[in-house]
């Protein structure tokens, strides 16, 4: 089944899509839908012609079928080339529907007018226009079909008799073909449209998720960005107030990062930042939130930690994990960071004060050149 789908996609669908750059995924799916409908109609017409060879059909009816088939094929080919070389999907589909309608009109005129067994096929036009082009096109083609149907009805009431090339013995077969064609065609385009819509919805949801992720995460490290981290702190404050608990915010600043960035280049600096983020992730719990606030500054939200001794032990474990040498071009870089912390609600009751205290402690560590200790004994102002 997948091979058949792949064949249709690679040899019948994709080659007839317009080679238009910067086309949206939505429009690409609509173009595929249009090409699929055109090819499905062509295959159906060919199948009907081949199957009809096995029936004893009068010459006039066979001539009508041949003429209609040639008209439909002409419309299909014209629509395919219009779509492929102009990219104008609406024009291509309207060309196809118009040609198909003219062929159907000719058959109806020669098979009894309003009493023609092919009349049910008229519903295909507005249905196809609605699903492939839009509601406005559907309304337009519905109005056109209504006008012609009304004209045939008035003609029948006025006593005008249309020629009927269908013999009485094959009239039931013709009625079956008409109803079956209308039903099969509508089922096909409806099912295909439904499948395409689901794919588009899934694609939209994936793109929306990517957009939301990019809006809340750092593009280099994949960590939460400042805005998202602040939202997480505010959420943690809300939860802590309800449950009467506490949490901790850590503030990291890489040591000697600017010198390495300036001497070895930004690409090496990016490698250091990504490795730093990777090591933080490896040491964090599932409930911890890690963020890159900007440059070489990182922060962590540790829910449920409010004991200073436990926090300092945690900070030491981070320092040890970061201390593993990192091979970097012709040197071995020793990653280290100055780390400060703040506890809610001991050191602040909002995100600004918590980050300010943690930042102050971090700079106290950096000024004292005591990064290996990983924390400052100073009390926050």
C-alpha positions in Angstrom: 0.0 0.0 0.0 2.8 2.4 0.9 4.5 1.6 -2.4 1.3 2.5 -4.3 1.0 5.7 -2.4 4.6 6.5 -3.0 4.1 5.9 -6.8 1.1 8.2 -7.0 2.9 10.8 -4.9 6.2 10.7 -6.8 5.0 10.2 -10.4 1.5 11.7 -10.5 1.2 14.3 -7.8 4.5 16.0 -7.2 5.5 16.5 -10.8 2.4 18.5 -11.5 2.7 20.8 -8.5 3.7 24.4 -9.3 7.4 25.1 -8.7 6.7 28.2 -6.8 9.3 29.3 -4.1 8.2 30.5 -0.7 4.9 28.6 -1.0 3.2 27.9 2.3 2.6 24.3 3.5 -1.2 25.0 3.5 -1.2 26.1 -0.2 1.0 23.1 -1.1 -1.6 20.7 0.5 -4.4 22.5 -1.4 -2.4 22.1 -4.7 -1.9 18.4 -3.9 -5.7 18.0 -3.3 -6.4 19.7 -6.7 -4.0 17.4 -8.6 -5.4 14.3 -6.8 -8.9 15.2 -7.8 -7.9 15.7 -11.4 -6.0 12.4 -11.6 -8.8 10.6 -9.8 -11.4 11.9 -12.3 -9.2 10.9 -15.2 -8.8 7.4 -13.8 -12.5 7.1 -13.2 -13.4 8.2 -16.7 -10.9 5.7 -18.2 -12.4 3.0 -16.0 -15.9 3.8 -17.1 -14.9 3.7 -20.7 -13.2 0.4 -20.3 -16.0 -1.2 -18.3 -18.6 0.0 -20.8 -16.9 -2.1 -23.5 -18.3 -5.1 -21.8 -21.9 -4.0 -22.1 -24.1 -3.9 -25.2 -24.7 -0.2 -25.5 -26.3 1.4 -28.5 -24.1 3.5 -30.8 -25.6 6.8 -29.9 -25.0 6.3 -26.1 -21.4 5.1 -26.8 -20.8 8.2 -28.9 -22.1 10.4 -26.1 -19.8 8.6 -23.6 -16.8 9.0 -25.9 -17.5 12.7 -26.4 -18.0 13.3 -22.7 -14.8 11.4 -21.9 -12.8 13.4 -24.4 -14.2 16.6 -23.0 -13.4 15.6 -19.4 -9.9 14.6 -20.4 -9.4 17.9 -22.2 -10.5 19.8 -19.0 -8.2 17.7 -16.8 -5.2 18.2 -19.0 -5.8 21.9 -19.3 -6.2 22.2 -15.5 -3.0 20.2 -14.8 -1.0 22.4 -17.2 -2.6 25.6 -15.8 -1.7 24.6 -12.3 1.8 23.4 -13.1 3.0 26.4 -15.1 1.0 29.3 -13.6 0.4 28.1 -10.1 -3.1 29.5 -10.3 -5.1 26.8 -8.5 -8.5 28.5 -8.6 -8.2 29.1 -12.4 -7.1 25.5 -12.9 -10.0 24.1 -10.9 -12.6 26.4 -12.5 -11.3 25.4 -15.9 -11.8 21.7 -15.0 -15.3 22.2 -13.4 -16.4 24.3 -16.4 -15.3 21.7 -18.9 -16.8 18.9 -16.9 -20.1 20.9 -16.7 -20.2 21.5 -20.4 -19.7 17.8 -21.1 -22.4 16.9 -18.6 -24.8 19.5 -20.1 -24.3 18.0 -23.5 -25.2 14.6 -22.2 -28.2 15.8 -20.4 -29.5 17.6 -23.5 -29.2 14.3 -25.4 -30.6 12.0 -22.7 -33.9 13.4 -21.8 -33.3 16.8 -20.2 -34.6 17.0 -16.7 -35.4 13.3 -16.9 -31.8 12.4 -17.8 -30.2 9.7 -15.5 -27.1 11.9 -15.5 -28.8 14.8 -13.7 -27.6 13.6 -10.2 -24.0 14.1 -11.4 -24.7 17.9 -11.3 -24.2 17.9 -7.6 -20.5 17.1 -8.1 -19.8 20.7 -9.4 -20.8 22.7 -6.3 -19.4 20.1 -4.0 -16.1 20.1 -5.7 -16.0 23.8 -5.9 -16.7 24.2 -2.2 -14.1 21.7 -1.0 -11.3 22.6 -3.4 -11.8 26.3 -3.9 -14.0 27.7 -1.2 -17.5 28.5 0.0 -17.9 31.4 -2.5 -17.1 29.2 -5.4 -19.5 26.6 -4.1 -22.3 29.1 -3.9 -21.5 30.4 -7.4 -21.6 26.9 -8.9 -24.7 26.0 -6.9 -26.4 29.0 -8.4 -25.3 28.0 -12.0 -26.6 24.5 -11.5 -29.9 25.9 -10.0 -30.4 28.1 -13.1 -29.9 25.3 -15.5 -32.1 22.9 -13.5 -34.8 25.5 -13.4 -34.5 26.0 -17.2 -34.8 22.3 -17.8 -37.8 22.1 -15.5 -39.6 25.0 -17.2 -38.8 23.4 -20.6 -40.3 20.1 -19.4 -43.5 21.8 -18.1 -43.8 23.7 -21.4 -43.9 20.4 -23.2 -40.4 20.6 -24.8 -39.1 17.1 -25.4 -35.4 16.4 -25.5 -33.9 13.6 -27.5 -32.9 10.5 -25.5 -30.1 8.5 -26.9 -30.5 5.9 -24.1 -32.5 2.9 -25.1 -35.2 1.7 -22.6 -33.4 -1.6 -21.9 -30.3 0.2 -20.8 -32.0 3.1 -19.0 -31.7 1.4 -15.6 -28.0 0.9 -16.1 -27.6 4.5 -17.0 -29.5 5.6 -13.9 -27.2 3.4 -11.8 -24.1 4.8 -13.4 -25.3 8.4 -12.8 -26.1 7.9 -9.1 -23.0 5.8 -8.5 -20.8 8.4 -10.2 -22.2 11.3 -8.2 -22.0 9.3 -4.9 -18.5 8.0 -5.5 -17.1 11.3 -6.6 -18.5 13.2 -3.6 -17.3 10.4 -1.2 -13.8 10.6 -2.7 -13.4 14.3 -2.5 -14.9 14.5 0.9 -12.7 11.7 2.3 -9.6 13.2 0.7 -10.5 16.7 1.9 -11.0 15.3 5.4 -7.6 13.5 5.4 -5.9 16.7 4.1 -7.6 18.8 6.7 -6.4 16.5 9.5 -2.9 16.6 8.1 -3.0 20.3 7.9 -4.4 20.5 11.4 -1.6 18.3 12.7 1.0 20.3 10.8 -0.4 23.5 12.2 -0.3 22.1 15.7 3.3 21.0 15.3 4.3 24.4 13.9 2.4 26.2 16.7 4.2 24.0 19.3 7.5 24.9 17.7 6.6 28.6 17.8 5.6 28.4 21.4 8.8 26.5 22.3 11.0 29.0 20.4 9.2 31.9 22.1 9.9 30.4 25.6 13.3 28.8 25.1 16.8 29.8 24.2 17.7 28.9 20.6 21.3 27.8 21.4 20.9 25.7 24.5 17.3 24.8 24.4 16.8 26.0 28.0 14.1 28.2 29.2 14.6 31.9 28.4 14.2 34.8 30.8 10.6 35.4 30.2 9.6 31.8 30.6 11.8 31.5 33.7 10.1 34.5 35.3 6.7 32.9 34.6 7.9 29.7 36.3 9.1 31.6 39.4 5.7 33.3 39.7 4.0 30.0 39.3 6.3 28.5 42.0 5.4 31.4 44.3 1.7 30.8 43.8 2.1 27.1 44.6 4.4 27.7 47.6 1.9 30.1 49.1 -0.9 27.6 48.8 1.0 24.7 50.1 3.1 26.6 52.6 6.4 25.4 51.1 9.6 27.1 49.9 11.9 26.9 46.9 15.3 28.0 45.8 16.6 30.0 42.9 20.3 29.6 41.8 22.2 32.1 39.7 25.2 31.0 37.6 27.8 33.1 35.9 30.6 31.4 33.9 34.2 32.3 35.0 36.6 33.6 32.4 34.1 33.1 29.7 34.6 36.5 28.0 38.4 35.8 27.6 37.8 32.4 26.0 35.1 33.9 23.8 37.4 36.7 22.6 40.5 34.6 22.1 39.0 31.4 20.5 35.9 32.9 18.9 32.2 32.8 19.3 31.9 29.3 18.0 34.0 28.0 20.9 31.9 30.1 23.2 28.8 28.5 21.9 30.3 25.0 22.5 31.0 26.0 26.1 27.5 27.3 26.7 25.9 24.2 25.2 28.2 21.9 27.3 27.4 23.9 30.4 23.7 23.6 29.8 24.1 19.9 29.1 25.9 19.3 32.5 23.3 21.3 34.3 20.6 19.1 32.8 22.4 16.0 33.8 22.5 17.1 37.5 19.0 18.4 37.7 15.7 16.8 38.8 12.7 16.4 36.6 11.0 19.2 38.5 13.9 21.6 38.2 13.7 24.5 35.7 16.9 25.6 34.0 17.2 28.8 32.1 19.7 30.9 30.2 19.0 34.5 31.2 21.4 35.9 28.7 25.1 35.8 27.7 26.9 33.5 30.1 24.3 33.9 32.9 22.1 30.9 33.8 19.6 30.3 36.6 17.7 27.3 38.1 14.5 27.0 40.0 14.7 24.2 42.6 11.1 23.4 44.0 10.9 22.2 47.5 14.4 23.2 48.6 14.5 25.8 51.4 17.3 24.6 53.7 20.5 26.6 53.2 22.8 23.6 54.2 21.0 21.4 51.6 21.2 24.1 49.0 25.0 24.6 49.6 25.6 20.9 49.3 23.6 21.0 46.1 25.7 23.9 44.8 28.9 22.0 45.6 27.7 19.0 43.5 27.0 21.3 40.6 30.5 22.8 40.9 32.0 19.3 40.9 30.0 18.3 37.8 31.0 21.4 36.0 34.7 20.9 36.8 35.3 18.1 34.3 37.7 19.4 31.6 36.3 20.2 28.2 38.6 19.7 25.1 38.4 22.8 23.1 40.6 23.1 19.9 44.2 23.2 21.1 43.4 23.7 24.8 41.6 22.0 27.6 39.0 24.4 29.1 38.1 24.0 32.8 34.4 25.0 33.1 33.6 26.8 36.4 30.9 29.1 37.5 30.2 31.5 40.3 26.9 30.5 41.9 24.6 32.4 44.1 21.2 31.4 45.6 18.0 32.9 47.1 15.3 31.1 49.1 11.6 31.9 48.9 10.2 33.5 51.0 13.3 34.1 53.2 15.1 36.2 50.7 12.2 37.7 48.7 8.6 37.3 47.9 8.7 38.1 44.2 10.8 37.1 41.2 12.7 40.5 41.1 13.9 40.3 44.7 14.8 36.6 44.4 16.9 37.1 41.3 18.5 40.2 42.8 19.6 38.4 45.9 20.8 35.3 44.0 22.7 37.7 41.6 24.2 39.6 44.6 25.4 36.4 46.2 26.9 35.2 42.9 28.9 38.4 42.4 30.1 38.1 46.0 31.5 34.7 45.1 33.1 36.1 41.9 34.7 39.0 43.7 36.2 36.8 46.4 37.6 34.5 43.7 36.1 31.6 45.6 34.3 29.9 42.8 35.3 26.5 44.0 33.3 27.1 47.2 30.4 27.7 44.9 28.5 29.9 47.4 28.9 33.1 49.4 28.5 33.3 53.1 27.3 36.9 52.9 23.7 37.7 53.9 21.6 39.5 51.3 21.2 43.2 51.9 
